[in-house]
Amino acid sequence: MAARPDMLPPAPTPPPGAPAAAPPGYGQFPPQVPAAPVPKRGGGTVVLVVVVVLLMLGGGAAGYFLLGDSDDGGEAAIDDGATSAEADEKTGADEPEGEEETEPEDGATEDEPPQTGETLPVESLGAQVPVPSDQWELSSGPGASGEDMVDSFGLTIEYEENWVAVFQVGQYAIADLPHDPDELGATASEIARFWAEDLSSVGENGDHTDPGVTELSVDGRDAVIAESTATWENSEVTVDTRETAIVFLVDIDGVNALYGTAFVPESAEDQYDAVIAAFEGTTFEE
């Protein structure tokens, strides 16, 4: 599974080289994140402090999700655009003899993966974000909270032991880098750079591209997508040699913002277009 962006090593000392020492879901990075640089605003430099809460996924999943609240994880169903009643579990003893078991209503449950065409809700902002594809599995939310994102919802795809792709969305909540609608591009760019620098340390000779920023309108609202690709050689964690960090920001009302992040390793590059389309296809209630 892929190294996720809440795992920057706490010092210049390189992370452990042996995969056996890695916490599940995050390659060889320890579960802590120190202060990170952020865009310059005015005459000073603001320090972005990203504090991440790691949750171990239940069942057979081998990863952690970055921002979940332990009371929230695994309880949610994907919203398909309408409120669905939870399907009652039926046993043979509860059913009249000769009748087949009633199938649950459409929509993902804890035991059912999300499907293409369904959406991820961020109710506090009235947002619905499309599920990129049916290969993603629910990992947290809705309504999960962390220090940089609240009311969040997350998905993952597992490729190798300790190597995943991640897609998550919620309400922007980085206290030390307040949302500024006039600085959407600068904010998204700096966050993408921070994660790409972190990801590049998964192997030898790590490097990353300068973040590229695309300005767009999402359901009538100003938005940006920033991307930076990390590269490395000879990783002991994965056969992959690159991963792209994607940051999505949408201004809601000048005070609040929708915040999405996606981490697409080389193994998941067939999901890249679907991830971008999901961000761009976000809708908002009137």
The 8 nearest C-alpha neighbors of each residue, nearest first, counted from 0:
[[162, 163, 161, 1, 159, 24, 160, 157],
 [162, 2, 0, 163, 25, 3, 164, 26],
 [1, 3, 25, 26, 198, 0, 162, 4],
 [4, 2, 5, 25, 1, 6, 262, 198],
 [5, 3, 194, 6, 197, 2, 7, 198],
 [6, 4, 32, 3, 51, 7, 65, 31],
 [5, 7, 28, 32, 4, 31, 30, 29],
 [6, 8, 32, 197, 5, 9, 28, 31],
 [9, 7, 10, 6, 14, 28, 29, 32],
 [8, 10, 33, 7, 32, 31, 11, 12],
 [11, 9, 12, 8, 13, 33, 7, 14],
 [10, 12, 13, 9, 8, 14, 7, 200],
 [11, 13, 10, 14, 8, 9, 15, 200],
 [14, 12, 11, 15, 8, 200, 10, 16],
 [15, 13, 28, 27, 16, 8, 12, 29],
 [16, 14, 17, 27, 13, 20, 28, 21],
 [17, 15, 14, 18, 235, 27, 20, 236],
 [16, 18, 19, 20, 15, 235, 21, 27],
 [19, 17, 21, 20, 236, 27, 16, 235],
 [20, 18, 17, 21, 22, 27, 16, 236],
 [21, 19, 18, 17, 22, 15, 27, 16],
 [20, 22, 27, 18, 19, 26, 23, 28],
 [21, 23, 25, 24, 20, 29, 26, 27],
 [24, 22, 62, 161, 61, 25, 21, 63],
 [62, 25, 23, 161, 63, 0, 61, 162],
 [26, 24, 2, 161, 23, 3, 28, 1],
 [25, 27, 2, 161, 21, 28, 236, 1],
 [26, 28, 21, 18, 15, 25, 14, 29],
 [27, 29, 6, 26, 25, 14, 8, 21],
 [28, 30, 31, 6, 8, 27, 22, 21],
 [31, 29, 6, 28, 53, 32, 5, 22],
 [32, 30, 6, 29, 5, 33, 7, 51],
 [31, 33, 7, 6, 5, 50, 49, 9],
 [34, 32, 9, 35, 48, 31, 49, 7],
 [33, 35, 48, 47, 49, 46, 32, 36],
 [34, 36, 47, 48, 46, 33, 37, 193],
 [37, 35, 46, 47, 34, 38, 45, 193],
 [36, 38, 47, 189, 46, 45, 39, 35],
 [39, 37, 189, 185, 186, 40, 44, 45],
 [40, 38, 44, 43, 45, 37, 41, 42],
 [39, 41, 43, 42, 38, 44, 45, 182],
 [40, 42, 43, 39, 44, 45, 38, 182],
 [41, 43, 40, 44, 39, 45, 38, 37],
 [44, 42, 41, 39, 40, 45, 38, 46],
 [43, 45, 39, 40, 46, 38, 37, 42],
 [44, 46, 37, 47, 39, 43, 38, 176],
 [47, 45, 36, 37, 35, 48, 44, 34],
 [46, 48, 35, 175, 37, 36, 34, 176],
 [49, 47, 34, 35, 46, 50, 175, 33],
 [48, 50, 47, 51, 32, 147, 34, 146],
 [51, 49, 146, 32, 48, 52, 147, 31],
 [50, 52, 5, 66, 65, 49, 53, 145],
 [51, 53, 66, 65, 145, 54, 67, 50],
 [54, 52, 65, 63, 64, 51, 66, 55],
 [53, 55, 63, 64, 67, 56, 52, 69],
 [54, 56, 63, 62, 57, 53, 64, 61],
 [55, 57, 63, 60, 62, 54, 138, 58],
 [56, 58, 60, 55, 59, 73, 61, 72],
 [59, 57, 60, 56, 61, 55, 73, 110],
 [58, 60, 61, 57, 56, 62, 55, 157],
 [59, 61, 58, 56, 62, 57, 157, 55],
 [62, 60, 23, 24, 59, 161, 56, 160],
 [24, 63, 61, 23, 60, 56, 55, 161],
 [62, 64, 55, 24, 54, 56, 53, 65],
 [65, 63, 54, 53, 66, 138, 67, 62],
 [66, 64, 53, 52, 67, 51, 63, 5],
 [65, 67, 145, 52, 144, 64, 51, 53],
 [66, 68, 143, 144, 139, 72, 65, 54],
 [67, 69, 143, 71, 144, 70, 72, 66],
 [70, 68, 71, 72, 67, 54, 143, 55],
 [71, 69, 68, 72, 143, 67, 74, 73],
 [72, 70, 68, 69, 143, 140, 74, 73],
 [71, 73, 139, 140, 69, 74, 70, 67],
 [72, 74, 139, 75, 109, 138, 71, 140],
 [75, 73, 72, 71, 109, 76, 140, 141],
 [76, 74, 141, 140, 73, 77, 109, 108],
 [75, 77, 108, 107, 78, 109, 74, 106],
 [76, 78, 107, 119, 113, 106, 118, 79],
 [77, 79, 118, 80, 119, 76, 120, 117],
 [80, 78, 117, 118, 81, 106, 77, 116],
 [79, 81, 78, 118, 82, 117, 127, 120],
 [82, 80, 79, 83, 78, 84, 106, 118],
 [81, 83, 84, 80, 78, 79, 85, 106],
 [84, 82, 81, 85, 104, 106, 78, 79],
 [85, 83, 86, 82, 104, 87, 103, 81],
 [84, 86, 83, 87, 104, 103, 108, 76],
 [87, 85, 103, 104, 84, 88, 102, 83],
 [88, 86, 89, 85, 103, 84, 101, 102],
 [89, 87, 86, 90, 103, 101, 85, 100],
 [88, 90, 87, 93, 100, 91, 94, 101],
 [91, 89, 93, 92, 94, 88, 100, 87],
 [90, 92, 93, 94, 89, 100, 95, 96],
 [91, 93, 90, 94, 95, 89, 96, 100],
 [94, 92, 90, 91, 89, 95, 96, 100],
 [95, 93, 91, 92, 96, 98, 90, 100],
 [96, 94, 98, 97, 93, 92, 91, 99],
 [95, 97, 98, 94, 91, 99, 92, 93],
 [96, 98, 95, 99, 94, 100, 91, 92],
 [99, 97, 96, 95, 100, 94, 101, 91],
 [100, 98, 101, 97, 94, 96, 95, 91],
 [99, 101, 102, 98, 89, 94, 91, 90],
 [102, 100, 99, 103, 89, 98, 88, 87],
 [101, 103, 100, 104, 86, 99, 105, 89],
 [104, 102, 86, 101, 105, 87, 85, 88],
 [103, 105, 86, 106, 102, 83, 85, 84],
 [104, 106, 103, 107, 83, 79, 102, 86],
 [107, 105, 79, 77, 104, 108, 78, 76],
 [106, 108, 113, 111, 77, 76, 112, 109],
 [107, 109, 76, 111, 110, 106, 75, 112],
 [108, 110, 111, 73, 74, 76, 75, 107],
 [111, 109, 108, 112, 107, 73, 137, 76],
 [110, 112, 108, 107, 109, 113, 106, 136],
 [113, 111, 136, 107, 114, 137, 110, 133],
 [114, 112, 107, 133, 77, 136, 111, 135],
 [113, 115, 133, 117, 116, 132, 112, 130],
 [114, 116, 132, 133, 117, 130, 131, 113],
 [117, 115, 114, 129, 130, 118, 79, 132],
 [118, 116, 79, 115, 130, 114, 129, 78],
 [117, 119, 129, 128, 130, 78, 79, 127],
 [118, 120, 128, 127, 77, 78, 129, 130],
 [121, 119, 127, 122, 126, 78, 118, 128],
 [122, 120, 126, 123, 124, 169, 150, 125],
 [121, 123, 125, 124, 120, 126, 150, 127],
 [122, 124, 121, 125, 150, 170, 126, 120],
 [125, 123, 126, 122, 121, 170, 257, 283],
 [124, 126, 122, 284, 283, 123, 121, 127],
 [127, 125, 283, 121, 124, 282, 120, 122],
 [126, 128, 120, 282, 119, 118, 281, 283],
 [129, 127, 281, 119, 118, 277, 120, 126],
 [130, 128, 118, 277, 117, 119, 131, 116],
 [129, 131, 118, 115, 132, 117, 277, 116],
 [132, 130, 273, 274, 277, 129, 115, 133],
 [133, 131, 115, 134, 130, 135, 114, 273],
 [132, 134, 114, 115, 135, 113, 112, 131],
 [135, 133, 132, 136, 156, 112, 114, 113],
 [136, 134, 156, 155, 133, 154, 132, 137],
 [137, 135, 154, 155, 112, 138, 156, 113],
 [136, 138, 154, 139, 153, 112, 155, 135],
 [139, 137, 154, 153, 136, 64, 155, 73],
 [140, 138, 72, 153, 152, 67, 73, 137],
 [141, 139, 152, 143, 142, 72, 75, 71],
 [140, 142, 152, 151, 143, 75, 150, 139],
 [141, 143, 150, 140, 151, 144, 152, 71],
 [142, 144, 140, 67, 151, 68, 150, 71],
 [145, 143, 149, 68, 67, 150, 66, 148],
 [146, 144, 66, 148, 147, 149, 52, 67],
 [145, 147, 50, 148, 51, 173, 172, 49],
 [146, 148, 173, 172, 145, 171, 49, 149],
 [149, 147, 172, 171, 145, 170, 169, 146],
 [150, 148, 144, 151, 170, 169, 145, 143],
 [151, 149, 142, 143, 169, 144, 170, 121],
 [152, 150, 169, 143, 149, 142, 168, 141],
 [151, 153, 140, 141, 168, 139, 167, 169],
 [154, 152, 167, 139, 138, 166, 137, 140],
 [155, 153, 137, 138, 166, 136, 135, 165],
 [154, 156, 165, 136, 135, 164, 166, 138],
 [157, 155, 164, 135, 163, 136, 158, 134],
 [158, 156, 163, 0, 159, 162, 155, 164],
 [157, 159, 163, 162, 0, 156, 266, 160],
 [160, 158, 162, 0, 161, 157, 163, 237],
 [159, 161, 162, 0, 61, 158, 24, 157],
 [0, 162, 160, 24, 26, 23, 25, 159],
 [0, 1, 161, 163, 159, 160, 158, 24],
 [0, 164, 162, 1, 157, 156, 158, 155],
 [163, 165, 156, 263, 155, 262, 1, 264],
 [166, 164, 155, 262, 261, 154, 163, 167],
 [167, 165, 261, 154, 153, 260, 155, 262],
 [168, 166, 153, 260, 259, 152, 154, 261],
 [167, 169, 259, 151, 152, 258, 260, 153],
 [168, 170, 151, 150, 258, 149, 148, 121],
 [171, 169, 257, 149, 148, 258, 150, 256],
 [170, 172, 258, 148, 256, 257, 173, 147],
 [171, 173, 147, 148, 174, 170, 149, 146],
 [174, 172, 147, 176, 175, 177, 171, 146],
 [173, 175, 176, 177, 172, 147, 146, 48],
 [176, 174, 47, 173, 177, 48, 46, 45],
 [175, 177, 173, 174, 47, 178, 45, 46],
 [178, 176, 174, 175, 173, 179, 172, 254],
 [177, 179, 180, 176, 254, 255, 256, 171],
 [178, 180, 182, 181, 177, 183, 253, 254],
 [179, 181, 182, 253, 183, 250, 178, 254],
 [182, 180, 179, 183, 184, 253, 178, 185],
 [183, 181, 179, 185, 180, 184, 186, 178],
 [184, 182, 186, 180, 185, 181, 187, 223],
 [183, 185, 187, 186, 182, 188, 223, 212],
 [186, 184, 188, 182, 187, 183, 38, 189],
 [185, 187, 183, 189, 188, 184, 182, 38],
 [186, 188, 190, 184, 225, 189, 185, 246],
 [189, 187, 185, 191, 225, 186, 190, 210],
 [188, 190, 192, 186, 191, 187, 37, 38],
 [189, 191, 193, 187, 192, 188, 186, 194],
 [192, 190, 188, 194, 189, 193, 244, 227],
 [193, 191, 189, 195, 190, 194, 210, 196],
 [194, 192, 190, 196, 191, 195, 189, 197],
 [193, 195, 4, 197, 191, 196, 192, 198],
 [196, 194, 198, 192, 229, 197, 193, 227],
 [197, 195, 199, 193, 194, 198, 192, 207],
 [196, 198, 194, 7, 195, 199, 200, 193],
 [197, 199, 195, 200, 196, 201, 229, 194],
 [198, 200, 205, 229, 196, 206, 197, 201],
 [201, 199, 202, 198, 205, 197, 203, 196],
 [200, 202, 199, 198, 234, 27, 231, 203],
 [203, 201, 234, 231, 232, 200, 233, 205],
 [202, 204, 232, 205, 231, 233, 234, 200],
 [205, 203, 231, 232, 206, 202, 200, 230],
 [204, 206, 231, 199, 203, 200, 230, 202],
 [205, 207, 230, 199, 229, 231, 204, 208],
 [208, 206, 229, 228, 230, 195, 196, 199],
 [207, 209, 227, 228, 210, 229, 206, 195],
 [208, 210, 227, 211, 207, 192, 228, 226],
 [211, 209, 227, 226, 188, 192, 225, 208],
 [210, 212, 226, 225, 209, 227, 213, 188],
 [213, 211, 225, 224, 184, 210, 214, 188],
 [214, 212, 224, 223, 225, 215, 211, 184],
 [215, 213, 223, 222, 212, 224, 216, 184],
 [214, 216, 222, 223, 221, 213, 217, 224],
 [215, 217, 221, 220, 222, 219, 218, 214],
 [218, 216, 220, 219, 279, 222, 221, 215],
 [217, 219, 282, 220, 216, 283, 281, 280],
 [218, 220, 217, 216, 221, 282, 283, 222],
 [221, 219, 217, 216, 218, 222, 250, 249],
 [222, 220, 216, 250, 249, 215, 217, 219],
 [221, 223, 249, 215, 248, 216, 214, 217],
 [224, 222, 214, 213, 248, 215, 247, 184],
 [223, 225, 247, 213, 246, 212, 248, 214],
 [224, 226, 212, 246, 188, 211, 187, 245],
 [227, 225, 245, 210, 211, 244, 191, 246],
 [226, 228, 210, 208, 244, 243, 191, 195],
 [229, 227, 243, 207, 208, 242, 244, 195],
 [228, 230, 207, 199, 195, 242, 241, 206],
 [231, 229, 241, 206, 199, 205, 240, 207],
 [230, 232, 205, 202, 240, 204, 203, 199],
 [231, 233, 203, 202, 234, 240, 204, 205],
 [234, 232, 202, 203, 235, 231, 240, 238],
 [233, 235, 202, 236, 232, 237, 201, 203],
 [234, 236, 237, 18, 233, 16, 17, 202],
 [237, 235, 234, 18, 26, 27, 201, 238],
 [238, 236, 239, 234, 235, 162, 159, 240],
 [237, 239, 240, 234, 236, 235, 233, 266],
 [240, 238, 237, 265, 241, 266, 264, 234],
 [239, 241, 231, 230, 232, 238, 265, 242],
 [242, 240, 230, 229, 265, 239, 264, 231],
 [241, 243, 264, 229, 263, 228, 265, 244],
 [244, 242, 228, 263, 227, 262, 229, 264],
 [243, 245, 262, 227, 226, 191, 195, 261],
 [246, 244, 226, 261, 260, 225, 191, 262],
 [245, 247, 260, 225, 224, 187, 259, 191],
 [248, 246, 224, 259, 258, 223, 260, 225],
 [249, 247, 258, 223, 222, 257, 259, 256],
 [250, 248, 222, 257, 256, 221, 251, 223],
 [249, 251, 256, 221, 180, 252, 253, 222],
 [252, 250, 256, 255, 253, 249, 220, 257],
 [251, 253, 254, 255, 250, 256, 180, 220],
 [252, 254, 180, 255, 251, 250, 179, 256],
 [255, 253, 252, 178, 256, 251, 179, 180],
 [256, 254, 251, 252, 253, 250, 178, 171],
 [257, 255, 250, 251, 249, 171, 170, 258],
 [256, 258, 170, 249, 248, 171, 169, 250],
 [259, 257, 248, 171, 169, 170, 247, 168],
 [260, 258, 168, 247, 167, 246, 169, 248],
 [261, 259, 246, 167, 245, 166, 247, 168],
 [260, 262, 166, 245, 165, 244, 263, 167],
 [263, 261, 244, 165, 164, 243, 245, 264],
 [262, 264, 243, 164, 242, 267, 268, 261],
 [265, 263, 242, 267, 266, 241, 243, 164],
 [264, 266, 268, 267, 241, 239, 242, 263],
 [265, 267, 264, 268, 239, 158, 269, 263],
 [268, 266, 264, 269, 265, 270, 263, 164],
 [267, 269, 270, 271, 265, 266, 263, 264],
 [268, 270, 267, 271, 272, 266, 273, 265],
 [271, 269, 268, 273, 267, 272, 274, 263],
 [270, 272, 274, 268, 273, 269, 275, 263],
 [273, 271, 275, 274, 270, 276, 269, 268],
 [272, 274, 131, 276, 270, 271, 275, 277],
 [275, 273, 277, 271, 131, 276, 272, 270],
 [276, 274, 278, 272, 277, 273, 279, 271],
 [275, 277, 279, 273, 274, 278, 280, 272],
 [278, 276, 129, 280, 274, 131, 275, 279],
 [277, 279, 275, 280, 276, 281, 274, 128],
 [278, 280, 276, 277, 281, 217, 275, 216],
 [279, 281, 277, 278, 276, 282, 129, 128],
 [282, 280, 128, 278, 279, 127, 129, 277],
 [283, 281, 127, 218, 126, 280, 128, 284],
 [284, 282, 126, 125, 127, 285, 218, 281],
 [283, 285, 125, 126, 282, 124, 127, 122],
 [284, 283, 125, 282, 126, 218, 124, 219]]
